[in-house]
Amino acid sequence: MPFASQSAKSALDNAESLSAMLHQETCNYTTADYLNHHSTSTATVVITEHDRMKTVDWCYDIIDHCKLDRETVAIAMDIVDRFISNQSAYVAQRALLCSWQYQLVVVSSLFIAVKLNERVIVESDFFASLCRGLYGIDEIEKMEMHILQGLTWRVNAPTSVQMVHYILSLVSSHVDQLDERVWTFILDEARYQTEHAVRDYYFSTQRSSTIAVASIVNAIEMLKKEDRTDLLTALLRVIQDFDFASVNEIAVARKRLLRNVEETGVANECSIGGISISISGANCSEDIVKRYHCRGVVSEDCGNSNAIEMDTSPRTTCGTYQRYN
């Protein structure tokens, strides 16, 4: 049972960890509203919230085909959002003005996230093969360095899923015996809702802990009354002990999460500013994805290599890209 058997020491450790994560998300890992408040006042921003959502779908498709952890997409998009919201960086500014450049940021961020979160080593040539010639290995790796330097190597932001685990661990210490299936349901439903939150640009500017609490409340509200009452009371005690967002902010997040789950499906066809992406598989063969010794395994057959079909027109809209060193 993942939560019910918490010792006093482990509960204290979880409380300290959660407190540290809440501090990190407000001090070191914030994201500005870069689509509505950007510094490119003399140029036309071509990237929209809908474009961002479709790149998230693309990331989920790649991760699913290769049987990797969907939380990796949350890590990747946090990197994307924080990097682009740093509009003092010229590369970040250009990403808002050019769909080709924006998608390169996404590809390179997913590359970083896989290296951070997965038990496999994925080389840059794997991602270059997904792009079918649109981006070369050097371009992906160069953008990777731009991103890492732009974020001063802060790429381990707490995710909503991580927050969910710590919060539920603390909630369990205030609840008497509860069926393991109830905890499993709450965790699964909360994770599902946080995955939808990654697709919604609105949540990129919200605290991960807000999304976590909102998803947990939504999951608890689906339970029978006797379980629901005890769990909500325990959750409220946890919220009062830490520096979470206001009740109103959590309520807004709850409603938006429910709406997203009800209205939003994951698309298989994406189009961003003239770049067409059709997800049909990813080649995760052993020559591209190398296993850590005695660690995790990635699927050796995720389909074929035509994972991305893109517009091969010249890069005239991003002509200044070649200036990057």
ZATOR-880471 format. One record per residue (C-alpha): x, y, z; residue number from 1. Coordinates in steps of 0.5 Angstrom, whole numbers, plus 500, padded with zeros to 3 digits. Example, Ala and Ser with C-alpha at 12.3 -4.5 7.8 and 13.67 -1.06 7.14 Angstrom:
BEGIN
+-----+-----+-----+-----+
:  c1 :  c2 :  c3 :  nr :
+-----+-----+-----+-----+
: 525 : 491 : 516 :   1 :
: 527 : 498 : 514 :   2 :
+-----+-----+-----+-----+
END
This chain:
BEGIN
+-----+-----+-----+-----+
:  c1 :  c2 :  c3 :  nr :
+-----+-----+-----+-----+
: 500 : 500 : 500 :   1 :
: 503 : 506 : 498 :   2 :
: 501 : 511 : 503 :   3 :
: 497 : 508 : 509 :   4 :
: 504 : 505 : 512 :   5 :
: 507 : 511 : 514 :   6 :
: 512 : 512 : 520 :   7 :
: 513 : 518 : 524 :   8 :
: 520 : 519 : 521 :   9 :
: 517 : 518 : 514 :  10 :
: 512 : 523 : 515 :  11 :
: 517 : 528 : 518 :  12 :
: 521 : 527 : 512 :  13 :
: 515 : 528 : 507 :  14 :
: 513 : 534 : 510 :  15 :
: 520 : 537 : 510 :  16 :
: 521 : 535 : 503 :  17 :
: 514 : 538 : 501 :  18 :
: 516 : 544 : 504 :  19 :
: 522 : 545 : 500 :  20 :
: 518 : 543 : 494 :  21 :
: 513 : 549 : 495 :  22 :
: 519 : 554 : 497 :  23 :
: 522 : 552 : 490 :  24 :
: 516 : 553 : 486 :  25 :
: 515 : 560 : 488 :  26 :
: 523 : 562 : 488 :  27 :
: 526 : 558 : 483 :  28 :
: 521 : 555 : 478 :  29 :
: 516 : 561 : 476 :  30 :
: 514 : 562 : 469 :  31 :
: 511 : 568 : 466 :  32 :
: 505 : 569 : 462 :  33 :
: 510 : 570 : 456 :  34 :
: 504 : 569 : 450 :  35 :
: 500 : 575 : 453 :  36 :
: 506 : 579 : 456 :  37 :
: 512 : 579 : 452 :  38 :
: 518 : 583 : 450 :  39 :
: 517 : 583 : 442 :  40 :
: 513 : 589 : 441 :  41 :
: 515 : 590 : 434 :  42 :
: 514 : 583 : 432 :  43 :
: 508 : 579 : 431 :  44 :
: 508 : 573 : 435 :  45 :
: 506 : 567 : 431 :  46 :
: 505 : 562 : 437 :  47 :
: 499 : 561 : 440 :  48 :
: 496 : 557 : 446 :  49 :
: 493 : 552 : 441 :  50 :
: 500 : 551 : 438 :  51 :
: 503 : 549 : 445 :  52 :
: 497 : 544 : 446 :  53 :
: 499 : 541 : 440 :  54 :
: 506 : 540 : 441 :  55 :
: 504 : 537 : 448 :  56 :
: 500 : 532 : 444 :  57 :
: 506 : 530 : 440 :  58 :
: 510 : 529 : 446 :  59 :
: 505 : 525 : 449 :  60 :
: 505 : 521 : 443 :  61 :
: 513 : 520 : 443 :  62 :
: 513 : 518 : 450 :  63 :
: 507 : 513 : 449 :  64 :
: 510 : 510 : 443 :  65 :
: 516 : 509 : 447 :  66 :
: 513 : 506 : 453 :  67 :
: 516 : 512 : 457 :  68 :
: 514 : 516 : 463 :  69 :
: 508 : 521 : 462 :  70 :
: 511 : 525 : 467 :  71 :
: 517 : 526 : 463 :  72 :
: 512 : 531 : 458 :  73 :
: 511 : 535 : 464 :  74 :
: 518 : 536 : 466 :  75 :
: 519 : 538 : 458 :  76 :
: 514 : 543 : 458 :  77 :
: 516 : 546 : 464 :  78 :
: 523 : 547 : 461 :  79 :
: 520 : 550 : 455 :  80 :
: 515 : 555 : 459 :  81 :
: 520 : 557 : 463 :  82 :
: 526 : 558 : 458 :  83 :
: 521 : 562 : 453 :  84 :
: 518 : 566 : 459 :  85 :
: 525 : 569 : 460 :  86 :
: 525 : 574 : 454 :  87 :
: 531 : 577 : 456 :  88 :
: 534 : 571 : 452 :  89 :
: 534 : 573 : 444 :  90 :
: 533 : 565 : 443 :  91 :
: 527 : 565 : 447 :  92 :
: 524 : 571 : 444 :  93 :
: 525 : 568 : 437 :  94 :
: 521 : 562 : 439 :  95 :
: 515 : 566 : 440 :  96 :
: 516 : 569 : 433 :  97 :
: 518 : 563 : 429 :  98 :
: 514 : 556 : 429 :  99 :
: 520 : 552 : 427 : 100 :
: 524 : 555 : 432 : 101 :
: 519 : 554 : 437 : 102 :
: 518 : 547 : 436 : 103 :
: 526 : 546 : 436 : 104 :
: 525 : 548 : 443 : 105 :
: 520 : 543 : 445 : 106 :
: 524 : 538 : 441 : 107 :
: 531 : 540 : 445 : 108 :
: 527 : 540 : 452 : 109 :
: 524 : 533 : 451 : 110 :
: 531 : 531 : 450 : 111 :
: 533 : 534 : 456 : 112 :
: 527 : 531 : 460 : 113 :
: 528 : 524 : 458 : 114 :
: 535 : 525 : 460 : 115 :
: 533 : 527 : 467 : 116 :
: 527 : 523 : 468 : 117 :
: 528 : 516 : 464 : 118 :
: 532 : 510 : 466 : 119 :
: 535 : 510 : 459 : 120 :
: 540 : 514 : 455 : 121 :
: 537 : 517 : 449 : 122 :
: 542 : 520 : 444 : 123 :
: 540 : 526 : 440 : 124 :
: 540 : 522 : 433 : 125 :
: 534 : 519 : 436 : 126 :
: 530 : 526 : 436 : 127 :
: 534 : 528 : 430 : 128 :
: 531 : 522 : 426 : 129 :
: 524 : 523 : 429 : 130 :
: 524 : 530 : 425 : 131 :
: 526 : 527 : 419 : 132 :
: 531 : 532 : 417 : 133 :
: 528 : 538 : 419 : 134 :
: 533 : 539 : 425 : 135 :
: 540 : 536 : 425 : 136 :
: 543 : 533 : 431 : 137 :
: 548 : 539 : 432 : 138 :
: 542 : 544 : 432 : 139 :
: 538 : 540 : 437 : 140 :
: 544 : 540 : 442 : 141 :
: 546 : 547 : 441 : 142 :
: 539 : 549 : 443 : 143 :
: 540 : 544 : 449 : 144 :
: 545 : 548 : 451 : 145 :
: 542 : 555 : 450 : 146 :
: 536 : 552 : 454 : 147 :
: 540 : 550 : 460 : 148 :
: 544 : 556 : 460 : 149 :
: 538 : 560 : 459 : 150 :
: 535 : 557 : 465 : 151 :
: 542 : 557 : 469 : 152 :
: 541 : 549 : 469 : 153 :
: 535 : 549 : 474 : 154 :
: 531 : 544 : 470 : 155 :
: 529 : 540 : 476 : 156 :
: 522 : 543 : 478 : 157 :
: 517 : 540 : 482 : 158 :
: 512 : 537 : 478 : 159 :
: 505 : 536 : 480 : 160 :
: 505 : 529 : 480 : 161 :
: 511 : 529 : 485 : 162 :
: 507 : 534 : 489 : 163 :
: 501 : 529 : 489 : 164 :
: 505 : 523 : 492 : 165 :
: 507 : 528 : 498 : 166 :
: 501 : 531 : 499 : 167 :
: 497 : 524 : 499 : 168 :
: 503 : 521 : 504 : 169 :
: 501 : 526 : 509 : 170 :
: 494 : 526 : 508 : 171 :
: 494 : 518 : 510 : 172 :
: 497 : 520 : 517 : 173 :
: 491 : 523 : 518 : 174 :
: 486 : 518 : 516 : 175 :
: 484 : 511 : 519 : 176 :
: 485 : 505 : 515 : 177 :
: 482 : 506 : 508 : 178 :
: 482 : 501 : 502 : 179 :
: 488 : 500 : 498 : 180 :
: 483 : 501 : 492 : 181 :
: 481 : 508 : 494 : 182 :
: 488 : 510 : 495 : 183 :
: 490 : 507 : 488 : 184 :
: 484 : 511 : 485 : 185 :
: 485 : 518 : 488 : 186 :
: 493 : 517 : 485 : 187 :
: 491 : 515 : 478 : 188 :
: 485 : 520 : 477 : 189 :
: 490 : 526 : 480 : 190 :
: 495 : 523 : 475 : 191 :
: 490 : 523 : 469 : 192 :
: 488 : 530 : 471 : 193 :
: 495 : 533 : 472 : 194 :
: 497 : 530 : 465 : 195 :
: 491 : 534 : 462 : 196 :
: 493 : 540 : 466 : 197 :
: 500 : 540 : 462 : 198 :
: 496 : 541 : 455 : 199 :
: 493 : 547 : 458 : 200 :
: 497 : 554 : 457 : 201 :
: 493 : 557 : 463 : 202 :
: 497 : 552 : 468 : 203 :
: 504 : 553 : 466 : 204 :
: 503 : 560 : 470 : 205 :
: 500 : 556 : 476 : 206 :
: 504 : 553 : 482 : 207 :
: 505 : 545 : 481 : 208 :
: 502 : 545 : 488 : 209 :
: 496 : 548 : 486 : 210 :
: 494 : 543 : 480 : 211 :
: 496 : 537 : 485 : 212 :
: 491 : 540 : 490 : 213 :
: 486 : 541 : 485 : 214 :
: 486 : 534 : 482 : 215 :
: 486 : 531 : 489 : 216 :
: 480 : 534 : 491 : 217 :
: 477 : 533 : 484 : 218 :
: 479 : 525 : 485 : 219 :
: 476 : 525 : 492 : 220 :
: 469 : 528 : 490 : 221 :
: 468 : 522 : 486 : 222 :
: 468 : 517 : 492 : 223 :
: 463 : 515 : 497 : 224 :
: 461 : 520 : 502 : 225 :
: 464 : 516 : 508 : 226 :
: 471 : 516 : 505 : 227 :
: 470 : 523 : 502 : 228 :
: 469 : 527 : 508 : 229 :
: 475 : 524 : 512 : 230 :
: 479 : 525 : 506 : 231 :
: 477 : 532 : 505 : 232 :
: 478 : 534 : 512 : 233 :
: 485 : 530 : 512 : 234 :
: 487 : 534 : 506 : 235 :
: 485 : 541 : 509 : 236 :
: 489 : 540 : 515 : 237 :
: 495 : 538 : 511 : 238 :
: 493 : 545 : 506 : 239 :
: 493 : 549 : 513 : 240 :
: 500 : 547 : 515 : 241 :
: 504 : 549 : 509 : 242 :
: 504 : 555 : 504 : 243 :
: 499 : 553 : 499 : 244 :
: 495 : 557 : 494 : 245 :
: 489 : 561 : 496 : 246 :
: 482 : 557 : 497 : 247 :
: 480 : 561 : 491 : 248 :
: 486 : 559 : 487 : 249 :
: 485 : 552 : 488 : 250 :
: 477 : 552 : 486 : 251 :
: 479 : 556 : 480 : 252 :
: 484 : 550 : 478 : 253 :
: 479 : 545 : 480 : 254 :
: 474 : 547 : 475 : 255 :
: 478 : 548 : 470 : 256 :
: 481 : 541 : 471 : 257 :
: 474 : 538 : 470 : 258 :
: 473 : 542 : 464 : 259 :
: 479 : 540 : 461 : 260 :
: 478 : 533 : 462 : 261 :
: 471 : 533 : 460 : 262 :
: 472 : 537 : 453 : 263 :
: 479 : 535 : 451 : 264 :
: 482 : 529 : 448 : 265 :
: 489 : 528 : 445 : 266 :
: 490 : 529 : 438 : 267 :
: 494 : 525 : 433 : 268 :
: 495 : 530 : 428 : 269 :
: 498 : 537 : 429 : 270 :
: 500 : 543 : 425 : 271 :
: 504 : 549 : 428 : 272 :
: 505 : 555 : 423 : 273 :
: 505 : 551 : 417 : 274 :
: 509 : 545 : 420 : 275 :
: 505 : 539 : 419 : 276 :
: 506 : 533 : 425 : 277 :
: 503 : 526 : 424 : 278 :
: 505 : 522 : 429 : 279 :
: 505 : 514 : 427 : 280 :
: 511 : 511 : 431 : 281 :
: 518 : 512 : 434 : 282 :
: 524 : 508 : 432 : 283 :
: 526 : 506 : 439 : 284 :
: 531 : 501 : 436 : 285 :
: 537 : 499 : 441 : 286 :
: 542 : 503 : 436 : 287 :
: 539 : 509 : 438 : 288 :
: 536 : 508 : 445 : 289 :
: 542 : 505 : 450 : 290 :
: 540 : 501 : 456 : 291 :
: 543 : 503 : 463 : 292 :
: 546 : 497 : 465 : 293 :
: 541 : 493 : 470 : 294 :
: 536 : 498 : 470 : 295 :
: 530 : 500 : 466 : 296 :
: 528 : 498 : 459 : 297 :
: 525 : 502 : 453 : 298 :
: 521 : 498 : 448 : 299 :
: 525 : 496 : 442 : 300 :
: 519 : 496 : 437 : 301 :
: 515 : 503 : 438 : 302 :
: 513 : 503 : 430 : 303 :
: 517 : 506 : 424 : 304 :
: 521 : 511 : 423 : 305 :
: 516 : 516 : 420 : 306 :
: 514 : 519 : 427 : 307 :
: 514 : 526 : 424 : 308 :
: 512 : 529 : 417 : 309 :
: 514 : 536 : 417 : 310 :
: 514 : 542 : 412 : 311 :
: 521 : 542 : 408 : 312 :
: 520 : 549 : 406 : 313 :
: 526 : 553 : 407 : 314 :
: 527 : 557 : 413 : 315 :
: 526 : 564 : 411 : 316 :
: 521 : 565 : 417 : 317 :
: 527 : 564 : 422 : 318 :
: 533 : 567 : 418 : 319 :
: 537 : 570 : 423 : 320 :
: 537 : 563 : 427 : 321 :
: 544 : 562 : 423 : 322 :
: 547 : 568 : 428 : 323 :
: 547 : 563 : 434 : 324 :
: 553 : 561 : 436 : 325 :
+-----+-----+-----+-----+
END
